[in-house]
Amino acid sequence: MRSRNFLSLGLSCCLSMAVCLPLAYGQKGDSLALMPMPSHLTAGEGHLKVDSGFTVGLEGYKEARLELARKRFLKDLSRQTGIPYHLEATEGKPTLVVETTGASKDVQSVGEDESYHLEVTPTNARIKAATPLGAMHGLQTFLQLVAITPDGFAAPAVTIEDAPRFTWRGLMIDAGRHFQPLDVIKRNLDGMEAVKLNVFHWHLSEDQGFRAESKVYPQLTGKGSNGDYYTQDQMKEIVQYARDRGIRVVPEFDMPCHTTAWFVGYPELASGKGPYQIQTKWGIFDPAMDPSRESTFTFIDKFIGEMTTIFPDAYFHVGGDECNGKEWDANAQIKAFMQEHQLKDNAALQSYFSGRVQKIVAGHDRVMVGWDEVLQPNTPKDVVIESWRGPKGLAASARQGNRTILSNGYYIDLNQSAEEHYLVDPLGGDAASLSAEEKKRVMGGEAAMWSEFTTSEIIDSRIWPRTAAIAERLWSPQEMRDVESMYTRMYAVSDKLEGYGLTHQTVTRRMLQRMSGEDDPKYLAVLASVVQPPREYERESLKEFDWHTPLNHLVDAVPPESEVARRFKNLVDAIVGGQASPEQWQTAKDWLERWRDNDAKLEPTLKKSEITAELAPVSQTLAQVSTIGLRALGDLQNHHAADASTTQSDLQTLKAAEKPQAVLRDMVVAPVEALVKAAGGGR
Amino acid sequence: MRSRNFLSLGLSCCLSMAVCLPLAYGQKGDSLALMPMPSHLTAGEGHLKVDSGFTVGLEGYKEARLELARKRFLKDLSRQTGIPYHLEATEGKPTLVVETTGASKDVQSVGEDESYHLEVTPTNARIKAATPLGAMHGLQTFLQLVAITPDGFAAPAVTIEDAPRFTWRGLMIDAGRHFQPLDVIKRNLDGMEAVKLNVFHWHLSEDQGFRAESKVYPQLTGKGSNGDYYTQDQMKEIVQYARDRGIRVVPEFDMPCHTTAWFVGYPELASGKGPYQIQTKWGIFDPAMDPSRESTFTFIDKFIGEMTTIFPDAYFHVGGDECNGKEWDANAQIKAFMQEHQLKDNAALQSYFSGRVQKIVAGHDRVMVGWDEVLQPNTPKDVVIESWRGPKGLAASARQGNRTILSNGYYIDLNQSAEEHYLVDPLGGDAASLSAEEKKRVMGGEAAMWSEFTTSEIIDSRIWPRTAAIAERLWSPQEMRDVESMYTRMYAVSDKLEGYGLTHQTVTRRMLQRMSGEDDPKYLAVLASVVQPPREYERESLKEFDWHTPLNHLVDAVPPESEVARRFKNLVDAIVGGQASPEQWQTAKDWLERWRDNDAKLEPTLKKSEITAELAPVSQTLAQVSTIGLRALGDLQNHHAADASTTQSDLQTLKAAEKPQAVLRDMVVAPVEALVKAAGGGR
C-alpha cells in the first residue's frame, strides 16, 4: 500500500530555538490542552487542586484492568507533577471517583460503549462510564486537564460528555521493513491510550522481514528475518498490554504479495522458482504466492489458525496490496490454472486468492480486513476494506456494501503537515455524498507508519505529535476544524507524551549532537528548525536508500513538520495581509536576521563531520533566502515598491531554493516568496 | 551512614545555554574522550573508519557472555553512530577482533584479571584480554574512542595497555528511602559498565522500606514496604544483568539499626515495644534489633541463608551504622543481658551483635562487609570495613589488619563537585602513610547514592556524570589529577551515557517545562544554569522534607554542579590573575549581562506557577549580583580602583546573597566576590 502519486499541502516541532507554547490554559473550553477535544464540554468556575492529598477511588463495577488503570493514572500523574502518589487504595472519600457500570467484552469488540461523563468541581471530580473503556478515556482526559497554576497543579472545573465519532481509530506500525523492538511498541501504545486511539494495526510481514514467530512454520522467521522478530510470548504480552489500555490489536500478514520473506524458508509457496533472499531494497517486488496450488491454502490455513491463538481480535488483516503479477505471468502452471478456472486476468486471480483466504479467515471466526485491492465485485460483504490508494476507494467500498477504514490521507511516513492530516475526514470528499446507511459502513481510520525511512530510534518523532491530530479527527465532532487551535493543543499534548516516555522531542537534539560532535549544537539547531524531509515519495528520487543506509542525517533528525517555519508563514501571512502588529514585524525581522547570520556561525561545525559537511549548501541557501526576505520585508515596511528586475531575480533565486538539497526542504522559501511578491506587486 | 558534619569544597551540567564541549578530539592521548583514562596509552597515526562495513569477531576462549557483549557493543555503536549493524557474526576478517584467553570465575570474584590490551590501526583493531572481564572493558574503551570526523565516524589509531588500580570500584544505590524501579537499576548498571565500575552495592533495607522479597519472612515487604519492592526473580535478573556486564552485586541489609521496616511485620526482632510503622521522615531513628534474644539471630540466619541463594557474591553487607542506642537503654532485659555478658556499653553490645552476625555470614560462606562502626578491636580480620565517617577510618581499618573500601568523600548525594570527589584518593590523606602491606588492604571505593532527596525520576542526574570521575579515580593511575582534563572528558562521556539510555541531561529540561508550564522555558533555564542544591546536609536545615514532599522544584531539577558557574569562575580566575584574553573578558561581560537582564524576562513566567513563584527572590538576587559583577568588571577593565565604600557595600550584599534562597545556592556569588575584591584592592 505504497503509492507514488498523491496530492497534499505543507508545515513543526520544537527545537531549542522554538517558540514557547503555554501549557497553562484559561477557563475557556477550546483553550484547554485537550486532544482529542471532547464532543461536549462546559467550562465551570474555579479549579480542583491536584496536590499530595489527591486520591482516586473506583466505584461500581470493578475488574483488575480498572485497578491497573487507576495505578497507571497515578503514576502518570506523578510524572506530570513530580508529586509522589501512593498506589494503594486509600481510606476516606477520594478526590476523583471513577464510577463504572459494567464490564466490557472479554475480547474488546468494535462499537463497544466508550463514552464517559467527567465532572470536575473545585472540591472533587467524578468519571461515570458504562464500561472500563469509557472510564479509561475519562482518566486520560483528566490527565490532560491538569496544568500548573499559581495555585499549584490543578484541573479546571468542567463538565464533559464525551463519546467517539468513529469506532475504529487506529495506528498502524510497519515492523517489517525496519523492526521495532518491544519497548517501542509499548511506549507507542501508551501514546495511543493518551489520545484515545483504540486499534493497533501491527504490520508483521514484509518483503524485508517476517517478524512473528510461528511454531508451526519456524523458518518464517528463522530464514525470513535477520533475527529480529517477536516471539509468541512477546506478541501475547503486547495484546495484553494493549487490552489494558482499551486498545485492540489487529495483526496483518500481507499476502499474496509483499511476501518475499515467507519464501526464503518456504519457497514452495511462491509462484517463482526461487531461491529467495530477504529484500534489502525498498519498493515493489515480483514475488507472489502461488494461488494455483492447494498446498498454499493449506499452509495459510494452518498459519492463520496458529496466529488466531495469539491474536484474539475478531478482525484479521491479510493485506492484499500491490501485486505486480510478474511471477504469475511467468508461471505456465498458473496460466493453465487461470484458464481452467476462467480467471481472465491477474486481478481475477487475486480475487480468487482473496476469496479463498476470506473463507480460511472466516473458518477461524475472524473477519477479514484487506487493502483496497481486495475489493472486487464479488467480495463478500463482511470483508472490511482499508482504503489507502485515494479518497475514492472508501466511498466505493461503502457503496458496495462493505465496511471500510480510511488510511489514505493519514500516511504519517510521508512528511505531510498535521494540518493536512487533520483536515482529511473519513466522511469528507467522496464519502460526503454517501447515504446515511452507507456512511454507517465507514468505521473510522488509521494513521499508517510505514518504515522505509524509520528506525526504532526515530519512529516516535514520525508518529508524534501529528498522530494526535488524526486521533482528534477520528474522535471529535466533524465540524471541529480550527487549525490554529489544533496546533496549540497538539504541541501541548506533545510535551505530555514525551513525559510519558515517548522520545519524539529529545531524539532531535541527541542526533544533532551525534552528527556534529558538539554538546550544544545550537547553530545546527537553528538550521534544523526550518528544514523538513521531502514530501511523499520524493526522497526516494533524490538519493539511493536501502536497509543498510544509516538514517543518521539531518533529514532523519528533524521532525516531519517545522513548527518554526509554520509560525513564520503565519507572520508573513499577517504582514502581507496588512494585519501584522509591530511585534510581528519585528519578530519576522529578527528571525530572518538570525537565519541569515547563522551560516557563518555554523560553517566551522559543518566541516568537522562527514555527516554535516553536506549541509553547507543548505545553510548557505537559508542565508541567501533570508537576505532576500529581509530586503522584501524592508521594502514592505518602507512602502517602497521593489523594482521589477529585483523581484524577478529574487523569485528566480527562490525557485531554485525550493529544490531539496541534502534531501532537505527549506521551509522558509515559500513564505519569503510571498513577501517578495507582496513587495514587488502593487503596493 | 548519614552524618551531619562533614567538610568539603564547591562547583554544572548542560542546559540549553550551556557552553559547547567538543566531542571530536585530536590525536593527543589526554585529549581523547576516555574516562577512566587508561593506565598506558600511546597515540598512533591516522584513524580507523567505523562505517557500515565495521564488524566485530571473537577469537580464542568463547562463552555466551562474550557473544552478548559483542551484540551489546554493536547496539551501542549503532546508538552512537546511527549506523545499523547486523548482530549476527559475519564472514571474513572482522574489523575489530576480541581475543580472550580464558574464562573468568563462575561467580565473579575480587581481584580477577580485568586487564586488556587494545590496538587500533587505520585498518583494524584488536583487543586482547586474559578474561571476558578485560575483553568487555576493552570494548567500552573502543566505544569511547569513536567520534565523528570529517572522514565519518572513526577511532583514532592508538595502543592501550590498561588495568585497574583498585579491585573494588563500586556504586551504591539506596533503594530503601526512595524505591528505584528495575529499569532505573538496569540503566545505571549500563552506565557503570561504560565507566568500568565493577561492584553494584544494593542498599535494600531502610527505616523507610524493606525492598527485597523474602519467601521465608514475607511480611518484611508485606508490611515493611509500601508495595514497592523487588521480587526474588527480579533480584536474580539484576544479578545476571550485572554479571553480563562484569559487575558484582553486593546486597546490603542494614542491621541492627536502620531496621524499622523489619519490625513492622516482625516486632519480635526489636528492642522496643512497638508497634512499628514505616518511617516517612528522614534522619536517625531509635528502633534497633534486640541482640539479647537468640531468636533474633535465628531469624537473621534464616534470612541471610535465603538471600545467599539469590546473591552469589562472596561478600555480604550487613550495614551496622548509626545506632543511637536509645531502645537498648530503655530495655531492662537488654540491660541485664549486657551485665551478664560483661558488655560495658552500647558499643560493646553492637560489637557482640556484629560478631554474631559475622559468624552467621561466614556460615553461609560469605565475607561480611560493614560500615565503619563495625570495626572494633576484636573484629575478625576477614571483615571488610566500608569507611564513610571520615578519612581516618580507612587507614585505621587497614592498620588493624582489615580490608577496607572508601566511601567517605564519594557521597554523591551531597551535591559536591566532581572535582572534590575526583581529588579524594583511597590512598591519599591518612592512608598515604600506610605501609605497603597495609595499603594492599585498601580494596578501592564506592560512590554512595543515598536517596532522601532522590526519586527514580532524578536519580540519574545525581549519579551522572560525577560518578564517572570517581570511576576514573578508582581505575586510573594515582598521579592523574588534572581537573580541567577531567571535566572536559567527563562531559563528553556524559553525552554518551545519555545516549545509552540514562536520563541525567534531559530530565532537567523536562522538569523546567513541568514547573513552568512552558514548552521552552528558556529564561528559567538561564536561572537554572547557575544555581545548585545546598551542599552536604544543609538542605535539611532549610526546609522540612519527608517522603511525601514532592521533589519537583528547581533544586531537584538542576544538576548538583553548575557547569556554567564553574566556567564563569575559570573566567574570573583568568581575569583576576591577569591572564584573560579579550574574548574571555567579553564572555564574562556577556554572561553577567544576560544574568542581570534575565530577571525581567523571567518574572511573568514565575508568577504563573506555584512551584516557580518562590524563585522570584533567587532571580532578583542573580540580577543584583550580576550588576555588582559588571561594575567590578568595568572597574578592572578601566584600571579604575573602586572606592572602599562601594567595595565594602558590594561585599556585604554578596555576603547576604551567599545564603540559600528557595533551597538554592547562587553559584555566581563567589566569582563575583573575587571580581569585587580584585577591583577594590590594590589595582
Interface residues (C-beta under 8 A of the other chain):
Chain A: C14 S16 A18 V19 C20 L21 P22 L23 A24 S52 R79 Q80 T81 G82 I83 P84 H86 L87 E88 A147 I148 T149 P150 D151 G152 F153 N226 G227 T455 E457 Y491 A492 D495 E498 G499 T506 R510 M511 Q513 R514 M515 S516 G517 E518 D519 D520 P521 K522 W547 H548 P550 L551 N552 D556 K607 K608 S609 E610 I611 A613
Chain B: C14 S16 A18 V19 C20 L21 P22 L23 A24 S52 R79 Q80 T81 G82 I83 P84 H86 L87 E88 A147 I148 T149 P150 D151 G152 F153 N226 G227 T455 E457 Y491 A492 D495 E498 G499 T506 R510 M511 Q513 R514 M515 S516 G517 E518 D519 D520 P521 K522 W547 H548 P550 L551 N552 D556 K607 K608 S609 E610 I611 A613
